[in-house]
Amino acid sequence: MIIRKPLPGERWLLYSPIGLRLLDDITGKMPLGSVKAVLDRRDSAGNWQETKIKAVMTPSGNLTYPRLERHPDVSGPARRYRVRIEADFYAAMYRATRDGIEFDVFPYNDSNPPRTLPPPLPQDVTLTPASNYPFQPHIPVLRGRVVDVNNEPVADSIVQQGLQERVVTDTRGVFALPLRWVQPNVQVFIDATHPRTGRVGSIPIKIPQDLGQNHHISI
């Protein structure tokens, strides 16, 4: 195989159809622990098939997929992909409404540049703390589960206190909600919402007396 070097005045661009910036919702920084990006491709029957394509992390901390759909033949249509984020200490905020971050990719090659140039700006992917998140000791944390009328767990629900704190429940319906801005001995409401079905629920709590218990929110 012959690898051609750029000629004078030429430059090569490493193109990715998507860039994802992962953000810890507590710190606003890169997430802790191990984070895995799983890339699925939609087949001709409309079903999602997991690929073995690995994401590439840029020096600035963005997940990218360079060379995705780079082919000699560019006559085909765009293909639909989605990224799913699996993380040690987090549940992704997008889980409340969808199973992954979807995007289309057109085929391209050296002679036929991508149809979506310039590359899209990175998307922020908010990661909310899971029940095993290593909260700082001074942060009050309310723990519990979101359940339905049959006491079955409701995954992918948003649990929040006002507009200040929010988390997404895991597959067991479990949540760990930080309460950094709640005043002691003042009653506040903790709301649970399942956007996929529209179900809602709420419980009143006070801190510190309601910490250390396992609360159930029925929706």
Contacts in CASP RR format, 6 or more apart in sequence:
PFRMAT RR
TARGET T0000
AUTHOR 0000-0000-0000
METHOD contacts of the structure
MODEL  1
MIIRKPLPGERWLLYSPIGLRLLDDITGKMPLGSVKAVLDRRDSAGNWQE
TKIKAVMTPSGNLTYPRLERHPDVSGPARRYRVRIEADFYAAMYRATRDG
IEFDVFPYNDSNPPRTLPPPLPQDVTLTPASNYPFQPHIPVLRGRVVDVN
NEPVADSIVQQGLQERVVTDTRGVFALPLRWVQPNVQVFIDATHPRTGRV
GSIPIKIPQDLGQNHHISI
6 12 0 8 1.000
14 66 0 8 1.000
14 67 0 8 1.000
15 66 0 8 1.000
15 67 0 8 1.000
15 108 0 8 1.000
15 113 0 8 1.000
15 114 0 8 1.000
15 117 0 8 1.000
15 119 0 8 1.000
16 56 0 8 1.000
16 64 0 8 1.000
16 65 0 8 1.000
16 66 0 8 1.000
16 68 0 8 1.000
16 119 0 8 1.000
17 65 0 8 1.000
17 68 0 8 1.000
17 69 0 8 1.000
17 81 0 8 1.000
17 103 0 8 1.000
17 104 0 8 1.000
17 105 0 8 1.000
17 114 0 8 1.000
17 116 0 8 1.000
17 119 0 8 1.000
17 120 0 8 1.000
18 64 0 8 1.000
18 65 0 8 1.000
18 81 0 8 1.000
18 83 0 8 1.000
18 101 0 8 1.000
18 103 0 8 1.000
18 120 0 8 1.000
18 123 0 8 1.000
19 62 0 8 1.000
19 63 0 8 1.000
19 64 0 8 1.000
19 65 0 8 1.000
19 119 0 8 1.000
19 120 0 8 1.000
19 122 0 8 1.000
19 123 0 8 1.000
20 37 0 8 1.000
20 55 0 8 1.000
20 62 0 8 1.000
20 63 0 8 1.000
20 64 0 8 1.000
20 83 0 8 1.000
20 85 0 8 1.000
20 101 0 8 1.000
20 122 0 8 1.000
20 123 0 8 1.000
20 125 0 8 1.000
21 61 0 8 1.000
21 62 0 8 1.000
21 63 0 8 1.000
21 122 0 8 1.000
21 123 0 8 1.000
21 124 0 8 1.000
21 125 0 8 1.000
22 30 0 8 1.000
22 31 0 8 1.000
22 35 0 8 1.000
22 61 0 8 1.000
22 63 0 8 1.000
22 85 0 8 1.000
22 87 0 8 1.000
22 125 0 8 1.000
22 127 0 8 1.000
23 29 0 8 1.000
23 30 0 8 1.000
23 31 0 8 1.000
23 124 0 8 1.000
23 125 0 8 1.000
23 126 0 8 1.000
23 127 0 8 1.000
24 30 0 8 1.000
24 31 0 8 1.000
24 32 0 8 1.000
24 90 0 8 1.000
24 127 0 8 1.000
24 129 0 8 1.000
25 93 0 8 1.000
25 126 0 8 1.000
25 127 0 8 1.000
25 128 0 8 1.000
25 129 0 8 1.000
25 166 0 8 1.000
25 167 0 8 1.000
26 129 0 8 1.000
26 133 0 8 1.000
26 135 0 8 1.000
26 178 0 8 1.000
30 61 0 8 1.000
31 87 0 8 1.000
31 89 0 8 1.000
31 90 0 8 1.000
31 127 0 8 1.000
32 88 0 8 1.000
32 89 0 8 1.000
32 133 0 8 1.000
32 134 0 8 1.000
33 87 0 8 1.000
33 88 0 8 1.000
33 89 0 8 1.000
34 87 0 8 1.000
34 88 0 8 1.000
35 85 0 8 1.000
35 86 0 8 1.000
35 87 0 8 1.000
35 88 0 8 1.000
35 90 0 8 1.000
35 127 0 8 1.000
36 85 0 8 1.000
36 86 0 8 1.000
36 87 0 8 1.000
37 54 0 8 1.000
37 55 0 8 1.000
37 63 0 8 1.000
37 83 0 8 1.000
37 84 0 8 1.000
37 85 0 8 1.000
37 86 0 8 1.000
38 50 0 8 1.000
38 83 0 8 1.000
38 84 0 8 1.000
38 85 0 8 1.000
38 86 0 8 1.000
39 50 0 8 1.000
39 51 0 8 1.000
39 53 0 8 1.000
39 55 0 8 1.000
39 65 0 8 1.000
39 81 0 8 1.000
39 82 0 8 1.000
39 83 0 8 1.000
40 48 0 8 1.000
40 49 0 8 1.000
40 50 0 8 1.000
40 51 0 8 1.000
40 81 0 8 1.000
40 82 0 8 1.000
40 83 0 8 1.000
40 84 0 8 1.000
41 48 0 8 1.000
41 49 0 8 1.000
41 51 0 8 1.000
41 79 0 8 1.000
41 80 0 8 1.000
41 81 0 8 1.000
42 48 0 8 1.000
42 49 0 8 1.000
42 79 0 8 1.000
42 80 0 8 1.000
42 81 0 8 1.000
42 82 0 8 1.000
43 49 0 8 1.000
48 82 0 8 1.000
53 65 0 8 1.000
53 68 0 8 1.000
55 63 0 8 1.000
55 64 0 8 1.000
55 65 0 8 1.000
55 83 0 8 1.000
56 63 0 8 1.000
56 64 0 8 1.000
56 65 0 8 1.000
56 66 0 8 1.000
57 63 0 8 1.000
57 64 0 8 1.000
58 64 0 8 1.000
62 122 0 8 1.000
63 83 0 8 1.000
65 81 0 8 1.000
68 81 0 8 1.000
68 105 0 8 1.000
69 79 0 8 1.000
69 105 0 8 1.000
69 106 0 8 1.000
69 107 0 8 1.000
69 108 0 8 1.000
70 107 0 8 1.000
70 108 0 8 1.000
70 109 0 8 1.000
71 107 0 8 1.000
71 108 0 8 1.000
71 109 0 8 1.000
72 109 0 8 1.000
73 107 0 8 1.000
74 106 0 8 1.000
74 107 0 8 1.000
74 108 0 8 1.000
74 109 0 8 1.000
74 112 0 8 1.000
75 107 0 8 1.000
76 107 0 8 1.000
77 106 0 8 1.000
78 104 0 8 1.000
78 105 0 8 1.000
78 106 0 8 1.000
78 107 0 8 1.000
79 104 0 8 1.000
79 105 0 8 1.000
79 107 0 8 1.000
80 102 0 8 1.000
80 103 0 8 1.000
80 104 0 8 1.000
81 102 0 8 1.000
81 103 0 8 1.000
81 104 0 8 1.000
81 105 0 8 1.000
82 99 0 8 1.000
82 100 0 8 1.000
82 101 0 8 1.000
82 102 0 8 1.000
82 103 0 8 1.000
83 100 0 8 1.000
83 101 0 8 1.000
83 103 0 8 1.000
84 99 0 8 1.000
84 100 0 8 1.000
84 101 0 8 1.000
85 92 0 8 1.000
85 100 0 8 1.000
85 125 0 8 1.000
85 127 0 8 1.000
87 127 0 8 1.000
87 130 0 8 1.000
88 132 0 8 1.000
89 129 0 8 1.000
89 130 0 8 1.000
89 132 0 8 1.000
89 133 0 8 1.000
89 134 0 8 1.000
90 127 0 8 1.000
90 128 0 8 1.000
90 129 0 8 1.000
90 130 0 8 1.000
90 133 0 8 1.000
91 127 0 8 1.000
91 128 0 8 1.000
91 129 0 8 1.000
91 130 0 8 1.000
91 156 0 8 1.000
91 167 0 8 1.000
91 168 0 8 1.000
91 169 0 8 1.000
91 170 0 8 1.000
92 125 0 8 1.000
92 126 0 8 1.000
92 127 0 8 1.000
92 128 0 8 1.000
92 168 0 8 1.000
93 125 0 8 1.000
93 126 0 8 1.000
93 127 0 8 1.000
93 128 0 8 1.000
93 166 0 8 1.000
93 168 0 8 1.000
94 100 0 8 1.000
94 101 0 8 1.000
94 125 0 8 1.000
94 126 0 8 1.000
95 155 0 8 1.000
95 156 0 8 1.000
95 168 0 8 1.000
96 156 0 8 1.000
96 157 0 8 1.000
96 158 0 8 1.000
96 168 0 8 1.000
96 193 0 8 1.000
96 194 0 8 1.000
96 195 0 8 1.000
96 196 0 8 1.000
97 195 0 8 1.000
97 196 0 8 1.000
101 123 0 8 1.000
101 125 0 8 1.000
106 114 0 8 1.000
106 115 0 8 1.000
106 116 0 8 1.000
108 114 0 8 1.000
108 115 0 8 1.000
128 166 0 8 1.000
128 167 0 8 1.000
128 168 0 8 1.000
129 135 0 8 1.000
129 167 0 8 1.000
129 176 0 8 1.000
129 178 0 8 1.000
130 167 0 8 1.000
130 170 0 8 1.000
130 176 0 8 1.000
131 143 0 8 1.000
131 170 0 8 1.000
131 174 0 8 1.000
131 175 0 8 1.000
131 176 0 8 1.000
132 176 0 8 1.000
133 176 0 8 1.000
135 141 0 8 1.000
135 176 0 8 1.000
135 178 0 8 1.000
139 178 0 8 1.000
139 179 0 8 1.000
139 180 0 8 1.000
140 178 0 8 1.000
140 179 0 8 1.000
140 180 0 8 1.000
140 182 0 8 1.000
140 207 0 8 1.000
140 208 0 8 1.000
140 211 0 8 1.000
141 176 0 8 1.000
141 177 0 8 1.000
141 178 0 8 1.000
141 179 0 8 1.000
141 211 0 8 1.000
142 176 0 8 1.000
142 177 0 8 1.000
142 179 0 8 1.000
142 190 0 8 1.000
142 205 0 8 1.000
142 207 0 8 1.000
142 210 0 8 1.000
142 211 0 8 1.000
142 215 0 8 1.000
143 174 0 8 1.000
143 175 0 8 1.000
143 176 0 8 1.000
143 177 0 8 1.000
143 212 0 8 1.000
143 213 0 8 1.000
143 214 0 8 1.000
143 215 0 8 1.000
144 174 0 8 1.000
144 175 0 8 1.000
144 176 0 8 1.000
144 214 0 8 1.000
144 215 0 8 1.000
144 216 0 8 1.000
144 217 0 8 1.000
145 153 0 8 1.000
145 169 0 8 1.000
145 172 0 8 1.000
145 173 0 8 1.000
145 174 0 8 1.000
145 175 0 8 1.000
145 214 0 8 1.000
145 215 0 8 1.000
145 216 0 8 1.000
145 217 0 8 1.000
146 153 0 8 1.000
146 154 0 8 1.000
146 157 0 8 1.000
146 159 0 8 1.000
146 169 0 8 1.000
146 173 0 8 1.000
146 175 0 8 1.000
146 192 0 8 1.000
146 194 0 8 1.000
146 216 0 8 1.000
146 217 0 8 1.000
146 218 0 8 1.000
146 219 0 8 1.000
147 153 0 8 1.000
147 154 0 8 1.000
147 173 0 8 1.000
147 216 0 8 1.000
147 217 0 8 1.000
147 218 0 8 1.000
147 219 0 8 1.000
148 154 0 8 1.000
148 199 0 8 1.000
148 218 0 8 1.000
148 219 0 8 1.000
149 218 0 8 1.000
151 216 0 8 1.000
151 218 0 8 1.000
153 169 0 8 1.000
153 171 0 8 1.000
153 172 0 8 1.000
153 173 0 8 1.000
153 174 0 8 1.000
154 169 0 8 1.000
154 173 0 8 1.000
154 192 0 8 1.000
154 194 0 8 1.000
154 199 0 8 1.000
154 219 0 8 1.000
155 169 0 8 1.000
155 170 0 8 1.000
155 171 0 8 1.000
155 172 0 8 1.000
155 173 0 8 1.000
156 168 0 8 1.000
156 169 0 8 1.000
156 194 0 8 1.000
156 196 0 8 1.000
157 168 0 8 1.000
157 169 0 8 1.000
157 173 0 8 1.000
157 175 0 8 1.000
157 192 0 8 1.000
157 193 0 8 1.000
157 194 0 8 1.000
157 219 0 8 1.000
158 166 0 8 1.000
158 167 0 8 1.000
158 168 0 8 1.000
158 192 0 8 1.000
158 193 0 8 1.000
158 194 0 8 1.000
158 195 0 8 1.000
159 166 0 8 1.000
159 167 0 8 1.000
159 168 0 8 1.000
159 169 0 8 1.000
159 175 0 8 1.000
159 177 0 8 1.000
159 190 0 8 1.000
159 191 0 8 1.000
159 192 0 8 1.000
159 217 0 8 1.000
160 166 0 8 1.000
160 167 0 8 1.000
160 177 0 8 1.000
160 190 0 8 1.000
160 191 0 8 1.000
160 193 0 8 1.000
161 177 0 8 1.000
161 179 0 8 1.000
161 181 0 8 1.000
161 182 0 8 1.000
161 188 0 8 1.000
161 189 0 8 1.000
161 190 0 8 1.000
161 191 0 8 1.000
162 188 0 8 1.000
162 189 0 8 1.000
162 191 0 8 1.000
164 180 0 8 1.000
164 181 0 8 1.000
165 177 0 8 1.000
165 178 0 8 1.000
165 179 0 8 1.000
165 180 0 8 1.000
165 181 0 8 1.000
166 177 0 8 1.000
167 175 0 8 1.000
167 176 0 8 1.000
167 177 0 8 1.000
167 178 0 8 1.000
168 175 0 8 1.000
169 175 0 8 1.000
169 192 0 8 1.000
177 190 0 8 1.000
179 207 0 8 1.000
182 188 0 8 1.000
182 207 0 8 1.000
184 206 0 8 1.000
184 207 0 8 1.000
184 208 0 8 1.000
185 206 0 8 1.000
185 207 0 8 1.000
185 209 0 8 1.000
186 206 0 8 1.000
187 204 0 8 1.000
187 205 0 8 1.000
187 206 0 8 1.000
188 204 0 8 1.000
188 205 0 8 1.000
188 206 0 8 1.000
189 202 0 8 1.000
189 203 0 8 1.000
189 204 0 8 1.000
189 205 0 8 1.000
190 202 0 8 1.000
190 203 0 8 1.000
190 204 0 8 1.000
190 205 0 8 1.000
190 215 0 8 1.000
190 217 0 8 1.000
191 200 0 8 1.000
191 201 0 8 1.000
191 202 0 8 1.000
192 200 0 8 1.000
192 201 0 8 1.000
192 202 0 8 1.000
192 217 0 8 1.000
192 219 0 8 1.000
193 199 0 8 1.000
193 200 0 8 1.000
193 201 0 8 1.000
193 219 0 8 1.000
194 200 0 8 1.000
194 219 0 8 1.000
199 219 0 8 1.000
200 219 0 8 1.000
201 217 0 8 1.000
201 218 0 8 1.000
201 219 0 8 1.000
202 217 0 8 1.000
203 215 0 8 1.000
203 217 0 8 1.000
205 215 0 8 1.000
END
